[in-house]
Amino acid sequence: MKFKLGNLKSILGNWSSPQEQVAATILFADICGSTRLFEQYGDVQARLIETRVLDALSDKTGVHGGVVIKTIGDELMCRFPDAEQAVQAACDMHLAIKDDPELAKLNIAIKIGLHHGPVLVENNDVFGDAVNVAARMVSLAKADQIITTGETVRFLPSAFNYATRNLGQSSVRGKQDEMEIAEVIWNDTTSLTQMAGIGINQDLRNLLAARLVLEYRGKPIELLPEQLRSQTFKMGRWDRNSLVVDRELVSRIHAAIEFRQGKFILKDESTNGTYVLMENGARFFVRREEFTLHDRGLLCLGQAVKEDNPDLIRYSCSSA
């Protein structure tokens, strides 16, 4: 059976419902390890735990001017008028879970992803590219993390710059080009306002705690902030580099590691770029730009990360 274009338009016209396109921030909050809860406590108790968590997340959504769109199993989907309200809510969501004594005893954690952009509102639901991107952000997040896009960070007040760190580029389903992503730092203090004014004492604590450990061909190399202040750690084919990786695709001075503002920064200076594989599975390609190292992962100079490559550089980072 064939439909004529006119008939199709008629069908779609009858089916359509009131729609409105608005700018909004979409937030997904996901309970980590929910499968473990059902295995450990059984269906009834696990569902009660999930409900307690989702109720806490819903409460923080309303406090910061957001609306709960729906719950999808152990995940909450919300809409906020702007990025600042969404980020404030995300921080308070994490704190609410950590401050609940019952949930703390169970070691409950959540992960959050959010993105600001145009959405289509239809019958109390939302659709569009921003929804897809926000869903991708929560999939990149790990337990106790808030992941967003660089585009969303640019909608935040300047004070929030102290509470975010750039994580480089990541591929997003449905996007031709990779997107810049960032992490919102929520767990250094009890409010985002305080976080923006860290102060001298906090800076000192961060400096003392910060360290980066590289491992190349079984040999560990520990980098401390005071070392990097006096001499940049350089990697490449040149035998005067701090780390020599003598491979055809590696540039003479391929990349460097610096310590700035409490963070270890990978600075690529090469022709073929540096490939990064993070512990959570996110992959990044850094070429003639900077990337903030955090947590754990793998670096490969000049070629994509592959498990059997003997020139992989493992890193483990603790920083502000």
C-alpha positions as CSV (number, residue, x, y, z in Angstrom):
1,M,0.0,0.0,0.0
2,K,1.4,3.4,-1.0
3,F,0.7,6.7,0.7
4,K,0.6,9.9,-1.3
5,L,2.4,12.9,0.2
6,G,-0.8,14.8,0.7
7,N,-2.3,11.8,2.7
8,L,0.8,11.6,4.8
9,K,0.7,15.3,5.7
10,S,-3.0,14.9,6.6
11,I,-2.2,12.0,8.9
12,L,0.7,13.9,10.6
13,G,-1.5,17.0,10.9
14,N,-4.2,15.0,12.8
15,W,-1.6,13.3,15.0
16,S,0.3,16.5,16.0
17,S,-0.1,18.0,19.5
18,P,0.8,21.4,20.9
19,Q,4.6,21.9,20.8
20,E,6.9,24.6,22.1
21,Q,10.6,25.1,21.5
22,V,12.5,26.6,24.4
23,A,16.1,26.9,25.6
24,A,16.6,24.6,28.6
25,T,19.1,22.5,30.5
26,I,18.4,18.8,30.5
27,L,19.8,16.8,33.4
28,F,20.0,13.0,33.8
29,A,20.8,11.5,37.2
30,D,21.5,7.8,37.4
31,I,21.9,5.5,40.5
32,C,25.2,3.6,40.2
33,G,25.3,-0.1,40.9
34,S,21.5,-0.6,41.1
35,T,21.9,-4.2,39.9
36,R,24.0,-4.9,43.0
37,L,21.2,-3.5,45.2
38,F,18.7,-6.0,43.7
39,E,21.1,-8.9,44.1
40,Q,22.1,-8.0,47.6
41,Y,18.8,-6.8,49.1
42,G,16.1,-8.4,46.9
43,D,13.5,-6.7,44.7
44,V,11.3,-5.1,47.4
45,Q,14.1,-3.6,49.5
46,A,16.1,-2.5,46.5
47,R,13.1,-0.7,45.1
48,L,12.6,1.1,48.4
49,I,16.2,2.2,48.3
50,E,15.9,3.4,44.7
51,T,12.7,5.3,45.6
52,R,14.4,7.0,48.5
53,V,17.2,8.2,46.2
54,L,14.9,9.3,43.4
55,D,12.7,11.2,45.9
56,A,15.8,13.1,47.2
57,L,16.8,13.9,43.6
58,S,13.3,15.1,42.8
59,D,13.3,17.3,45.9
60,K,16.5,19.1,44.8
61,T,15.1,19.5,41.3
62,G,12.2,21.5,42.6
63,V,14.3,23.5,45.1
64,H,16.4,24.9,42.1
65,G,13.4,25.6,39.8
66,G,13.5,22.4,37.8
67,V,10.8,20.0,36.7
68,V,11.1,16.2,36.8
69,I,10.2,15.0,33.3
70,K,10.2,11.3,34.1
71,T,11.9,8.4,35.9
72,I,13.3,5.6,33.7
73,G,14.1,2.7,36.0
74,D,16.9,4.0,38.2
75,E,17.4,7.2,36.3
76,L,15.8,10.6,36.7
77,M,15.3,13.1,33.8
78,C,14.8,16.8,34.6
79,R,14.5,20.1,32.9
80,F,15.8,23.5,34.2
81,P,15.4,27.0,32.8
82,D,19.1,27.6,32.8
83,A,22.5,26.0,33.3
84,E,23.2,27.7,36.6
85,Q,20.1,26.3,38.3
86,A,20.9,22.8,36.8
87,V,24.5,22.8,38.1
88,Q,23.4,24.0,41.5
89,A,20.8,21.2,41.6
90,A,23.3,18.6,40.5
91,C,25.7,19.6,43.3
92,D,23.0,19.4,45.9
93,M,21.8,16.1,44.6
94,H,25.2,14.5,45.3
95,L,25.3,16.2,48.7
96,A,21.8,15.0,49.6
97,I,22.8,11.4,48.9
98,K,26.0,11.7,50.9
99,D,24.3,13.4,53.8
100,D,21.5,10.8,54.1
101,P,22.8,8.5,56.9
102,E,20.8,5.5,55.6
103,L,22.0,5.8,52.0
104,A,25.6,6.6,53.2
105,K,25.6,3.2,55.1
106,L,24.7,1.5,51.8
107,N,27.4,3.3,49.9
108,I,24.9,4.7,47.4
109,A,26.4,6.9,44.7
110,I,24.9,8.7,41.7
111,K,26.3,10.1,38.4
112,I,24.9,13.1,36.6
113,G,25.1,14.4,33.0
114,L,23.6,17.7,31.7
115,H,23.5,19.9,28.7
116,H,22.0,23.3,27.8
117,G,20.4,23.9,24.4
118,P,17.1,24.1,22.5
119,V,14.4,21.4,23.3
120,L,11.0,20.7,22.0
121,V,8.4,20.5,24.8
122,E,5.4,18.3,24.0
123,N,2.9,16.9,26.4
124,N,5.1,17.4,29.4
125,D,8.0,15.6,27.7
126,V,11.0,17.0,26.0
127,F,12.8,16.0,22.8
128,G,15.7,17.2,20.7
129,D,19.4,17.3,20.3
130,A,20.0,18.7,23.8
131,V,18.3,15.6,25.3
132,N,20.5,13.3,23.4
133,V,23.7,15.1,24.3
134,A,22.7,15.2,28.0
135,A,22.1,11.4,27.9
136,R,25.6,11.0,26.4
137,M,27.1,13.1,29.2
138,V,25.6,10.8,31.9
139,S,26.9,7.8,30.1
140,L,30.4,9.3,30.3
141,A,30.2,10.1,34.0
142,K,31.4,7.8,36.7
143,A,30.1,7.4,40.3
144,D,30.1,10.8,42.1
145,Q,30.7,12.8,38.9
146,I,28.9,15.6,37.1
147,I,29.8,15.7,33.4
148,T,28.6,18.4,31.1
149,T,29.6,20.1,27.8
150,G,32.0,23.0,27.3
151,E,29.1,24.7,25.6
152,T,27.0,24.5,28.8
153,V,29.9,25.8,30.9
154,R,29.9,28.9,28.8
155,F,26.4,29.6,29.9
156,L,27.5,29.6,33.6
157,P,28.6,32.8,35.5
158,S,32.3,33.4,35.5
159,A,32.6,32.4,39.1
160,F,31.8,28.8,38.1
161,N,35.0,28.6,36.1
162,Y,36.8,27.6,39.4
163,A,34.4,24.7,39.9
164,T,34.8,23.1,36.5
165,R,37.7,21.4,34.7
166,N,38.0,20.7,31.0
167,L,38.2,17.0,30.0
168,G,39.0,17.5,26.3
169,Q,37.0,16.3,23.3
170,S,34.6,13.3,23.1
171,S,32.5,11.8,20.4
172,V,28.7,12.1,20.9
173,R,26.2,9.9,19.1
174,G,24.5,11.8,16.3
175,K,27.2,14.5,16.2
176,Q,29.6,14.7,13.3
177,D,32.3,16.5,15.3
178,E,33.6,15.7,18.7
179,M,32.4,17.9,21.6
180,E,34.3,19.5,24.4
181,I,33.3,18.1,27.8
182,A,33.9,19.2,31.3
183,E,33.5,18.0,34.9
184,V,31.8,20.1,37.6
185,I,33.7,19.7,40.9
186,W,31.2,19.5,43.7
187,N,32.8,17.5,46.5
188,D,35.4,19.9,47.8
189,T,32.9,22.0,49.8
190,T,29.3,22.2,50.8
191,S,28.3,25.0,48.3
192,L,29.2,26.1,44.9
193,T,29.6,29.7,46.1
194,Q,32.3,28.6,48.6
195,M,33.9,26.5,45.8
196,A,34.4,29.6,43.7
197,G,36.5,31.2,46.4
198,I,38.8,28.3,47.4
199,G,41.4,30.5,49.2
200,I,45.0,30.1,50.2
201,N,44.5,27.2,52.6
202,Q,42.6,25.1,50.1
203,D,45.1,25.9,47.4
204,L,47.9,24.7,49.8
205,R,46.1,21.4,50.5
206,N,45.5,20.8,46.9
207,L,49.2,21.5,46.1
208,L,50.4,19.1,48.8
209,A,48.0,16.3,47.7
210,A,48.6,16.6,44.0
211,R,50.8,14.1,42.2
212,L,51.0,12.3,38.9
213,V,52.4,8.9,38.4
214,L,53.4,7.7,34.9
215,E,54.4,4.2,34.0
216,Y,56.3,3.4,30.8
217,R,57.6,0.0,30.0
218,G,57.2,-1.1,33.6
219,K,59.1,1.9,35.0
220,P,57.1,4.3,37.3
221,I,57.8,8.0,37.2
222,E,56.3,10.3,39.9
223,L,55.7,13.9,39.1
224,L,55.1,16.5,41.8
225,P,54.0,20.1,41.4
226,E,57.3,21.5,42.7
227,Q,59.3,19.5,40.1
228,L,57.1,20.9,37.2
229,R,57.5,24.5,38.4
230,S,61.2,24.3,37.7
231,Q,61.2,22.1,34.7
232,T,58.5,21.0,32.2
233,F,58.2,17.2,31.8
234,K,58.7,16.6,28.0
235,M,58.0,13.4,26.0
236,G,59.2,12.5,22.5
237,R,61.9,11.0,20.3
238,W,64.6,13.4,21.3
239,D,67.0,11.8,23.7
240,R,67.0,14.9,25.9
241,N,63.4,14.6,26.8
242,S,62.3,13.6,30.3
243,L,60.6,10.5,28.7
244,V,62.0,9.2,25.5
245,V,59.6,7.3,23.2
246,D,61.6,6.5,20.1
247,R,58.9,5.6,17.5
248,E,58.4,6.7,13.9
249,L,55.1,8.5,14.5
250,V,56.4,10.3,17.6
251,S,57.6,13.9,17.2
252,R,61.0,15.0,18.4
253,I,59.3,16.9,21.2
254,H,55.8,15.4,21.1
255,A,54.1,16.6,24.3
256,A,54.7,18.1,27.7
257,I,53.1,17.9,31.1
258,E,52.8,21.1,33.2
259,F,51.2,21.9,36.6
260,R,49.0,25.0,36.6
261,Q,46.2,26.1,39.0
262,G,46.2,22.8,40.9
263,K,45.9,20.7,37.7
264,F,48.3,18.5,35.7
265,I,48.0,19.7,32.0
266,L,49.0,17.6,29.0
267,K,50.1,19.9,26.2
268,D,50.5,18.3,22.8
269,E,53.0,19.9,20.4
270,S,53.2,17.1,17.8
271,T,52.3,16.4,14.2
272,N,50.3,13.2,14.9
273,G,48.7,14.1,18.2
274,T,48.3,12.3,21.5
275,Y,45.6,9.7,22.2
276,V,44.0,9.4,25.6
277,L,41.9,6.5,26.9
278,M,40.3,7.2,30.3
279,E,39.4,4.6,32.9
280,N,35.7,5.1,32.2
281,G,36.2,4.3,28.5
282,A,36.1,7.8,27.1
283,R,38.6,8.4,24.3
284,F,40.2,11.7,23.3
285,F,42.5,12.9,20.6
286,V,44.6,15.9,21.6
287,R,46.6,17.7,18.9
288,R,48.3,21.1,19.3
289,E,46.0,21.7,22.3
290,E,45.8,21.1,26.1
291,F,44.1,18.4,28.1
292,T,43.6,18.2,31.8
293,L,44.7,14.8,33.2
294,H,42.6,13.4,36.0
295,D,41.9,10.0,37.6
296,R,43.6,7.1,35.6
297,G,44.1,6.2,32.0
298,L,46.4,5.5,29.1
299,L,48.4,7.9,26.8
300,C,49.8,6.9,23.4
301,L,51.9,9.3,21.4
302,G,51.2,9.4,17.7
303,Q,48.8,6.5,17.4
304,A,45.5,5.2,18.8
305,V,45.6,3.3,22.1
306,K,45.8,-0.4,21.7
307,E,46.2,-3.0,24.5
308,D,49.2,-4.7,22.9
309,N,51.2,-1.5,22.2
310,P,54.4,-1.7,24.3
311,D,54.7,2.1,24.2
312,L,51.5,2.9,26.2
313,I,52.0,5.3,29.0
314,R,49.8,4.6,32.0
315,Y,48.9,7.5,34.3
316,S,47.4,7.9,37.7
317,C,46.5,11.4,38.8
318,S,45.4,13.1,42.0
319,S,45.0,16.8,41.9
320,A,42.7,19.7,42.8
